[in-house]
Amino acid sequence: MKNTLIKRKAPAAALLAILLFASCGSAELTAPTDLTAADGNKDNPMRIELRRLPAEGADIYYVYRSDTENGSYDDAGFSITSSNVETDDGGEELRYLFVDNIDDGEGGTYWYRVTSAANDDIVNESAMSAAASAETYEGTWSDTEELGDAVQLKLAADTSALYAVYVDDLVDSGELKVKKYAEQEDYEGEDETPMDWTALEDSPGTTDESADGAFSVFISGGELYTAFRDASGTDTHFVTMKYFHDSGDEEFSSFAWELVGAEKFNTASTEAVSEISALTIGLVGPIYSAFTEGGAPKLYEYNTTTETWFLRIDATGDSPATGDFPATADSINLLNHNNTLYVGYQKTSPAVGLYLRAYDDSDLQAGGLVTADAVADSNAVFVSGGGDIYAVYMPAGGTEVIVMQFANDTWTAIETAGDLESADNNGFGTLDAIWFDNALYVFYLDSSDSDKGWVKYYDGDEGWQTAQKNQAEAVTTGGTVTKLQLASSLGRLYAGWVEDGTAYVRILE
């Protein structure tokens, strides 16, 4: 609800709209006392609430607002949500709840003062109360959570938990490690159940820690899936997928990693695997995994009924009529948009270009060119949100993040001037993007700010804004940063990254 500004010379009918409590008005009129103001919160970020004790002899109350404590106080618009009597901790009556709904984009700190009047007699208005201040909610990044030594990192979240999957090259020779951020188990307190980090005891396996894009993660049906370049043998040619399953058997360990189909399911591979991407379409739909084998892109499909992997598309040329992949690709990404699978890839032969093509009936659809520019170090991300598709990438040799929106069958560029133009390419995983809170969020490195990692979102009216709304705070603080990751669930935005060989996560609530 937007503000309704109450003018000082309003007619009686308008003044009566803010009549909260009827009294005879015969007592001596006093100014309201003990005005208090409550800050906005993550559920109502632009809403400030005001409470005060009732004033003797008052029928009508006027609320004044200022953006500085000692500045000019003007009539404030507000909506009235309650006139019931409430009590504070000491049993004192607290009447009248004023709610000030600040317009989007005008967040900050505001000061309020209240006067009282008898009926609609604005001549007999009391002195102003003492000022009370409150802030709109800007979002706050949590302290940095250190996960452990890492060279690779992936995040995945659903409504109950965040999973951080990472691998290091220092101690455990590429063992995949998983930490879970969720409500504390067996919490018996009266407050809201706190969130906590716990490490999964078991690992799905080992991967080649030196290969970029050596694993991918997603959540389906409340279970965590990971497809990884299987390093359990002497070669790096194969991919294995596992999921973290609750056995439901109280006599044994509740959770265990289970295979999705056959281990090392791409048995025909003779080339090293990288650029792994994986997801599912729907709760009971097929599971897909795409990757490159020696630079040649491939798409596999897992049939959940037959429990078998099938090679659907191979790199046998570039003929959209048959749905074939190009001969080589630097990157490959899978996207679920409106329950349709889309395949994005950076083509390197026979001609360079970034593509996103729908997959239907075992064929890739024709067209799909996003840009003819080469992409820097496989830094291309595709996002579904608000009914549209977004492509976020860094061009090779460029110094900015490019954002394209696909709507009405047309790709158009979103303005990035002044915000994402000073981006730095720090290798694979330099950026990530996600649809969150009805907006596109981008995590990137700002070369104009010591290569610190920033999270910004796009507002159609205000342009690019920092994730903490009216604050300006980098997510990372220094060091060499890469493997940027974003995930979200239940109003929380998660930012993860690898910095100087260590994985970190911060949370915006």
C-alpha positions as CSV (number, residue, x, y, z in Angstrom):
1,M,0.0,0.0,0.0
2,K,1.4,3.4,-1.0
3,N,1.4,6.4,1.3
4,T,-1.7,8.6,1.6
5,L,-0.5,12.1,2.4
6,I,-2.7,13.9,5.0
7,K,-2.6,17.7,4.4
8,R,-2.8,20.0,7.4
9,K,-5.8,22.0,6.0
10,A,-7.7,18.8,5.1
11,P,-11.5,18.9,5.3
12,A,-13.3,17.4,8.3
13,A,-14.1,14.2,6.4
14,A,-10.4,13.5,5.6
15,L,-9.4,14.3,9.2
16,L,-12.0,11.9,10.5
17,A,-10.3,9.2,8.4
18,I,-7.5,9.1,11.0
19,L,-9.8,9.1,14.0
20,L,-8.6,6.2,16.0
21,F,-10.4,6.4,19.4
22,A,-13.5,8.4,20.3
23,S,-13.5,10.3,23.6
24,C,-15.4,13.3,24.8
25,G,-12.4,15.6,24.4
26,S,-13.3,17.4,27.6
27,A,-10.1,16.6,29.4
28,E,-7.0,18.9,29.1
29,L,-5.2,18.1,25.8
30,T,-1.7,16.8,26.2
31,A,1.0,15.8,23.8
32,P,1.5,12.1,23.1
33,T,4.3,10.5,25.1
34,D,6.7,7.5,24.7
35,L,6.5,7.3,21.0
36,T,8.4,4.3,19.7
37,A,9.3,3.2,16.2
38,A,10.1,-0.3,14.9
39,D,12.4,-0.9,11.9
40,G,11.3,-2.7,8.8
41,N,12.1,-6.4,8.5
42,K,12.8,-8.9,5.7
43,D,9.1,-9.6,5.3
44,N,8.1,-5.9,5.1
45,P,11.3,-4.1,4.3
46,M,9.8,-0.7,3.6
47,R,7.3,-0.7,6.5
48,I,7.9,1.3,9.7
49,E,5.6,0.9,12.7
50,L,5.0,3.5,15.3
51,R,3.4,3.0,18.8
52,R,2.7,5.5,21.6
53,L,0.8,5.8,24.8
54,P,-2.6,7.5,24.5
55,A,-2.7,11.3,25.1
56,E,-5.1,12.8,27.6
57,G,-8.2,14.3,26.0
58,A,-7.1,13.4,22.4
59,D,-9.4,12.1,19.7
60,I,-7.2,12.7,16.6
61,Y,-3.5,12.2,16.1
62,Y,-1.3,13.7,13.4
63,V,2.0,12.0,12.4
64,Y,5.0,14.0,11.2
65,R,8.1,12.6,9.4
66,S,11.5,13.9,8.7
67,D,14.6,12.4,7.1
68,T,16.9,14.2,9.6
69,E,16.4,14.3,13.4
70,N,16.5,18.1,13.6
71,G,15.1,18.8,10.2
72,S,11.7,20.0,9.1
73,Y,8.8,17.6,10.0
74,D,6.1,17.3,7.4
75,D,2.8,15.5,7.6
76,A,3.4,11.8,6.9
77,G,1.2,9.4,5.1
78,F,0.3,6.2,6.9
79,S,-2.1,3.4,7.0
80,I,-3.9,2.3,10.2
81,T,-3.9,-1.4,10.9
82,S,-5.1,-1.5,14.5
83,S,-6.7,0.6,17.2
84,N,-6.9,-2.1,19.8
85,V,-5.4,-1.7,23.2
86,E,-2.1,-3.5,23.6
87,T,0.3,-3.6,26.6
88,D,4.0,-3.4,26.9
89,D,6.1,-5.7,29.1
90,G,5.2,-3.7,32.2
91,G,1.5,-3.9,31.5
92,E,1.2,-0.3,30.4
93,E,-1.4,0.4,27.7
94,L,-0.1,1.0,24.2
95,R,-2.8,2.2,21.8
96,Y,-2.8,2.9,18.1
97,L,-0.4,1.4,15.6
98,F,0.7,3.7,12.9
99,V,2.2,2.1,9.8
100,D,4.3,4.1,7.4
101,N,4.8,2.4,4.0
102,I,7.9,4.0,2.5
103,D,8.0,4.0,-1.3
104,D,10.5,1.6,-2.9
105,G,13.8,3.2,-3.6
106,E,13.4,5.7,-0.7
107,G,14.7,3.5,2.1
108,G,16.8,4.9,4.9
109,T,16.4,6.3,8.4
110,Y,13.3,8.4,9.3
111,W,12.3,10.4,12.4
112,Y,8.7,10.8,13.6
113,R,6.8,13.1,15.9
114,V,3.1,13.0,16.8
115,T,0.6,15.6,18.0
116,S,-2.9,15.2,19.3
117,A,-6.1,17.1,18.8
118,A,-9.7,17.1,20.2
119,N,-12.1,15.9,17.5
120,D,-11.2,17.7,14.3
121,D,-10.1,20.9,16.0
122,I,-6.7,21.6,14.4
123,V,-6.5,24.9,16.2
124,N,-6.4,23.1,19.6
125,E,-3.5,20.9,18.6
126,S,-0.9,19.8,21.2
127,A,2.8,20.2,21.1
128,M,4.8,17.6,19.3
129,S,6.0,14.5,21.0
130,A,9.6,13.7,21.3
131,A,11.1,12.2,18.2
132,A,11.5,8.5,17.5
133,S,13.5,7.0,14.6
134,A,13.4,3.8,12.6
135,E,15.0,2.4,9.5
136,T,13.7,0.6,6.5
137,Y,15.1,-2.9,6.1
138,E,18.1,-2.9,3.8
139,G,19.2,-6.5,4.1
140,T,22.3,-7.5,6.0
141,W,25.0,-9.9,5.0
142,S,25.9,-12.4,7.7
143,D,29.4,-12.9,9.0
144,T,31.6,-15.0,6.7
145,E,31.3,-18.7,7.2
146,E,34.6,-20.6,6.4
147,L,33.8,-24.0,4.9
148,G,37.3,-25.4,4.4
149,D,40.2,-25.7,1.9
150,A,38.7,-25.6,-1.6
151,V,39.5,-25.0,-5.3
152,Q,35.9,-25.8,-6.5
153,L,32.6,-24.8,-5.0
154,K,28.9,-25.3,-5.9
155,L,25.8,-24.2,-4.0
156,A,22.2,-25.7,-4.1
157,A,19.2,-24.8,-2.0
158,D,15.6,-25.7,-1.5
159,T,12.9,-24.6,1.0
160,S,14.6,-26.6,3.9
161,A,18.3,-26.3,3.5
162,L,21.4,-25.0,1.7
163,Y,24.1,-27.4,0.5
164,A,27.6,-26.4,-0.1
165,V,29.7,-28.9,-2.1
166,Y,33.4,-28.3,-2.5
167,V,36.7,-30.0,-3.2
168,D,40.2,-29.2,-2.3
169,D,43.6,-30.2,-3.8
170,L,45.6,-30.0,-0.5
171,V,44.7,-32.9,1.7
172,D,42.1,-35.3,0.5
173,S,43.0,-35.6,-3.2
174,G,39.8,-34.3,-4.7
175,E,37.3,-35.8,-2.3
176,L,33.9,-34.1,-2.6
177,K,32.8,-32.6,0.7
178,V,29.3,-31.4,1.6
179,K,28.1,-29.1,4.4
180,K,24.4,-28.5,5.1
181,Y,22.9,-25.3,6.4
182,A,19.5,-26.0,8.0
183,E,17.4,-25.8,11.2
184,Q,19.0,-27.3,14.2
185,E,17.7,-30.8,14.9
186,D,16.1,-31.5,18.2
187,Y,15.9,-27.8,19.1
188,E,13.7,-27.4,22.2
189,G,13.8,-23.6,22.8
190,E,10.7,-21.4,22.5
191,D,12.3,-19.0,20.0
192,E,12.4,-19.5,16.2
193,T,14.4,-22.6,15.5
194,P,18.0,-21.5,14.7
195,M,19.9,-22.4,11.6
196,D,23.2,-24.2,11.8
197,W,26.0,-25.8,9.6
198,T,26.6,-29.5,9.8
199,A,29.0,-31.6,7.7
200,L,27.8,-34.7,5.9
201,E,29.9,-37.6,7.2
202,D,30.1,-39.4,3.9
203,S,31.3,-38.2,0.5
204,P,29.8,-39.1,-2.9
205,G,33.3,-39.7,-4.3
206,T,36.4,-38.0,-5.6
207,T,36.8,-35.8,-8.6
208,D,39.6,-34.2,-10.5
209,E,40.2,-31.1,-8.4
210,S,42.3,-29.4,-11.0
211,A,39.6,-29.5,-13.7
212,D,37.3,-26.5,-14.0
213,G,33.7,-27.5,-13.9
214,A,34.5,-31.0,-12.5
215,F,31.1,-31.4,-10.9
216,S,27.6,-30.0,-10.8
217,V,24.8,-30.1,-8.1
218,F,21.1,-29.7,-8.0
219,I,18.2,-30.5,-5.6
220,S,15.1,-32.6,-6.6
221,G,12.4,-33.9,-4.3
222,G,14.4,-32.6,-1.2
223,E,17.4,-34.7,-2.1
224,L,20.8,-33.4,-3.2
225,Y,22.2,-34.7,-6.5
226,T,25.8,-34.3,-7.8
227,A,27.3,-35.3,-11.2
228,F,31.0,-35.4,-11.1
229,R,34.1,-36.2,-13.1
230,D,34.8,-39.6,-11.5
231,A,38.4,-39.9,-10.3
232,S,38.0,-43.2,-8.5
233,G,40.1,-44.9,-11.3
234,T,43.2,-44.0,-13.2
235,D,41.5,-42.0,-15.9
236,T,39.4,-38.8,-16.1
237,H,37.0,-39.9,-18.9
238,F,33.9,-40.7,-17.0
239,V,31.0,-39.1,-15.2
240,T,29.1,-40.5,-12.2
241,M,25.9,-39.2,-10.6
242,K,24.8,-39.8,-7.0
243,Y,22.1,-38.5,-4.7
244,F,21.9,-38.1,-0.9
245,H,19.1,-40.4,0.2
246,D,17.2,-40.8,3.5
247,S,16.9,-44.6,4.0
248,G,14.2,-44.2,6.6
249,D,15.6,-47.1,8.5
250,E,16.2,-46.2,12.2
251,E,18.6,-49.2,12.7
252,F,21.1,-47.9,10.1
253,S,22.6,-44.7,9.1
254,S,19.7,-42.5,8.0
255,F,21.4,-41.0,5.0
256,A,23.6,-42.5,2.3
257,W,24.8,-41.7,-1.2
258,E,23.1,-43.7,-3.8
259,L,24.0,-44.1,-7.5
260,V,21.8,-42.7,-10.2
261,G,21.9,-45.5,-12.8
262,A,25.3,-47.0,-13.6
263,E,28.5,-45.7,-12.2
264,K,30.6,-44.0,-14.9
265,F,27.7,-44.0,-17.2
266,N,29.4,-42.5,-20.3
267,T,31.4,-45.7,-20.8
268,A,32.2,-44.9,-24.5
269,S,34.2,-41.9,-23.6
270,T,37.8,-41.8,-24.5
271,E,38.5,-38.1,-23.8
272,A,38.8,-36.1,-20.6
273,V,35.5,-34.7,-19.3
274,S,34.8,-31.2,-18.0
275,E,32.1,-28.4,-18.0
276,I,29.6,-30.7,-16.2
277,S,26.0,-29.4,-15.8
278,A,23.0,-31.4,-14.5
279,L,19.3,-30.9,-13.6
280,T,15.9,-32.5,-13.7
281,I,12.6,-31.4,-15.2
282,G,9.8,-31.8,-12.7
283,L,9.7,-34.0,-9.6
284,V,9.3,-37.3,-11.5
285,G,10.7,-36.2,-14.9
286,P,13.9,-37.2,-16.6
287,I,17.3,-36.2,-15.3
288,Y,19.8,-34.6,-17.7
289,S,23.6,-34.3,-17.6
290,A,25.6,-32.4,-20.2
291,F,29.4,-32.0,-20.4
292,T,32.2,-31.9,-22.9
293,E,34.5,-34.8,-23.8
294,G,37.7,-33.5,-25.2
295,G,35.8,-30.3,-26.1
296,A,32.9,-32.1,-27.8
297,P,29.6,-31.4,-26.1
298,K,27.2,-34.3,-25.2
299,L,23.8,-34.5,-23.6
300,Y,22.7,-37.6,-21.6
301,E,19.2,-38.4,-20.3
302,Y,18.4,-40.6,-17.3
303,N,15.1,-42.4,-17.6
304,T,13.7,-42.8,-14.1
305,T,11.5,-45.7,-15.1
306,T,14.1,-47.9,-16.7
307,E,16.9,-46.5,-14.5
308,T,19.1,-46.2,-17.5
309,W,21.3,-43.4,-19.1
310,F,20.9,-42.6,-22.8
311,L,23.1,-40.5,-25.0
312,R,20.7,-38.1,-26.6
313,I,22.8,-35.6,-28.5
314,D,26.4,-35.9,-29.7
315,A,28.8,-33.6,-31.5
316,T,28.4,-34.8,-35.0
317,G,28.1,-31.4,-36.7
318,D,26.0,-28.3,-36.5
319,S,22.7,-29.0,-38.1
320,P,19.7,-27.6,-36.2
321,A,17.5,-29.7,-38.4
322,T,18.8,-32.9,-36.7
323,G,19.5,-31.2,-33.3
324,D,23.2,-31.9,-33.3
325,F,25.7,-30.1,-31.2
326,P,28.6,-28.1,-32.7
327,A,31.9,-29.9,-33.1
328,T,33.5,-28.2,-30.1
329,A,32.3,-26.0,-27.2
330,D,34.1,-24.2,-24.4
331,S,31.1,-24.4,-22.0
332,I,27.8,-26.0,-21.7
333,N,24.8,-25.1,-19.4
334,L,21.4,-26.7,-18.8
335,L,18.4,-24.5,-17.9
336,N,14.8,-25.4,-16.8
337,H,12.5,-22.7,-18.1
338,N,8.7,-23.4,-17.8
339,N,9.4,-27.1,-17.5
340,T,11.3,-27.1,-20.8
341,L,14.9,-28.1,-21.1
342,Y,17.2,-25.5,-22.6
343,V,20.9,-26.1,-23.5
344,G,23.3,-23.2,-23.6
345,Y,26.8,-23.5,-24.9
346,Q,29.7,-21.4,-26.2
347,K,30.5,-22.7,-29.7
348,T,34.1,-22.6,-30.9
349,S,33.8,-24.5,-34.2
350,P,32.8,-24.0,-37.0
351,A,32.0,-20.4,-35.9
352,V,32.1,-18.7,-32.5
353,G,28.9,-17.8,-30.7
354,L,26.9,-18.1,-27.5
355,Y,23.7,-20.2,-28.0
356,L,20.7,-21.2,-26.0
357,R,18.4,-23.7,-27.7
358,A,15.3,-25.6,-26.5
359,Y,15.4,-29.4,-26.4
360,D,12.3,-31.2,-27.5
361,D,11.5,-34.6,-28.8
362,S,15.2,-35.6,-28.8
363,D,16.2,-32.6,-30.9
364,L,17.7,-29.2,-30.2
365,Q,15.6,-26.5,-31.8
366,A,17.0,-24.3,-34.5
367,G,18.5,-20.8,-33.9
368,G,19.2,-19.7,-30.4
369,L,22.1,-17.3,-31.0
370,V,22.5,-15.0,-28.0
371,T,25.7,-13.3,-29.3
372,A,28.4,-13.9,-31.8
373,D,31.0,-12.7,-29.2
374,A,33.4,-15.2,-27.7
375,V,32.8,-15.7,-23.9
376,A,35.7,-15.3,-21.5
377,D,36.8,-18.5,-19.8
378,S,33.3,-20.1,-20.0
379,N,31.8,-17.3,-17.9
380,A,28.2,-17.6,-19.2
381,V,25.1,-18.2,-17.0
382,F,21.5,-18.6,-18.0
383,V,18.6,-17.7,-15.7
384,S,14.9,-18.3,-15.8
385,G,12.8,-15.7,-13.9
386,G,9.7,-13.5,-14.2
387,G,8.6,-15.4,-17.3
388,D,11.7,-14.5,-19.2
389,I,15.2,-15.9,-19.8
390,Y,18.4,-14.0,-19.0
391,A,21.9,-14.6,-20.4
392,V,24.7,-13.2,-18.2
393,Y,28.3,-13.4,-19.5
394,M,31.7,-11.8,-19.9
395,P,33.0,-11.3,-23.4
396,A,36.5,-12.5,-24.1
397,G,38.9,-9.6,-23.6
398,G,36.1,-7.4,-22.2
399,T,35.9,-5.6,-18.9
400,E,32.2,-5.7,-18.2
401,V,29.3,-8.1,-17.5
402,I,26.8,-8.3,-20.3
403,V,23.1,-9.0,-19.4
404,M,20.7,-10.0,-22.2
405,Q,16.9,-10.6,-21.7
406,F,15.0,-13.0,-23.9
407,A,11.3,-11.8,-24.1
408,N,8.8,-11.9,-27.0
409,D,11.3,-14.1,-29.0
410,T,13.9,-11.4,-29.0
411,W,17.2,-10.9,-27.1
412,T,17.8,-7.4,-25.9
413,A,20.6,-5.9,-23.8
414,I,20.0,-4.6,-20.2
415,E,21.8,-1.4,-19.4
416,T,24.9,-2.0,-17.3
417,A,26.6,1.3,-17.5
418,G,28.1,2.6,-14.2
419,D,27.7,-0.7,-12.3
420,L,28.8,-3.8,-14.1
421,E,31.2,-2.2,-16.6
422,S,34.3,-2.5,-14.3
423,A,34.2,-6.3,-14.1
424,D,37.2,-8.5,-13.9
425,N,37.7,-11.9,-15.5
426,N,39.5,-14.0,-12.9
427,G,39.1,-17.3,-14.7
428,F,36.3,-19.9,-14.7
429,G,33.6,-19.1,-12.3
430,T,34.1,-15.3,-12.3
431,L,30.4,-14.6,-12.1
432,D,27.0,-16.2,-11.3
433,A,23.4,-15.0,-11.5
434,I,20.1,-16.0,-10.0
435,W,16.4,-15.0,-10.0
436,F,15.6,-14.0,-6.4
437,D,12.9,-11.8,-4.8
438,N,11.4,-11.0,-8.2
439,A,14.7,-9.6,-9.6
440,L,17.8,-10.7,-11.4
441,Y,20.8,-10.8,-9.1
442,V,24.4,-11.0,-10.3
443,F,27.6,-11.8,-8.4
444,Y,30.7,-10.5,-10.0
445,L,34.2,-9.1,-9.4
446,D,34.6,-5.3,-9.5
447,S,38.0,-4.4,-11.0
448,S,37.6,-0.8,-9.8
449,D,37.3,-2.0,-6.2
450,S,40.3,-4.3,-5.7
451,D,38.5,-7.2,-7.4
452,K,36.1,-7.5,-4.5
453,G,33.0,-9.6,-5.1
454,W,29.7,-7.6,-5.3
455,V,26.1,-8.8,-5.5
456,K,23.7,-6.5,-7.4
457,Y,20.2,-6.8,-8.6
458,Y,18.4,-5.1,-11.5
459,D,15.4,-2.9,-10.9
460,G,13.6,-1.8,-14.0
461,D,13.0,1.7,-12.6
462,E,16.1,2.3,-10.5
463,G,18.7,0.3,-12.6
464,W,21.3,-1.7,-10.8
465,Q,21.2,-1.7,-7.0
466,T,23.4,-3.4,-4.3
467,A,21.8,-6.4,-2.8
468,Q,21.5,-4.6,0.6
469,K,19.3,-2.0,-1.1
470,N,20.6,1.4,0.1
471,Q,23.8,0.2,1.6
472,A,27.0,-0.4,-0.3
473,E,29.0,-3.4,0.9
474,A,31.1,-5.8,-1.0
475,V,30.5,-9.5,-0.2
476,T,34.2,-10.4,-0.2
477,T,36.9,-8.2,1.4
478,G,40.2,-9.1,-0.3
479,G,42.4,-11.9,-1.7
480,T,42.1,-13.7,-5.0
481,V,38.5,-14.6,-5.5
482,T,36.9,-17.0,-8.0
483,K,34.2,-19.8,-8.2
484,L,31.4,-17.3,-7.4
485,Q,28.1,-18.9,-6.5
486,L,24.5,-17.8,-5.7
487,A,21.6,-19.8,-4.3
488,S,18.3,-18.8,-2.5
489,S,15.6,-20.3,-0.3
490,L,12.9,-18.9,2.0
491,G,13.8,-15.3,1.6
492,R,17.5,-15.9,2.1
493,L,20.1,-15.2,-0.6
494,Y,23.4,-17.2,-0.3
495,A,26.7,-16.1,-1.8
496,G,29.6,-18.5,-1.9
497,W,33.1,-18.2,-3.3
498,V,36.6,-19.5,-3.2
499,E,39.2,-17.0,-1.9
500,D,43.0,-17.9,-1.7
501,G,42.2,-21.6,-1.5
502,T,39.3,-21.5,1.0
503,A,35.6,-21.7,0.4
504,Y,33.3,-19.2,2.1
505,V,29.6,-18.5,2.3
506,R,27.6,-15.4,3.4
507,I,23.8,-15.0,3.9
508,L,21.6,-12.0,3.1
509,E,18.3,-12.0,5.0
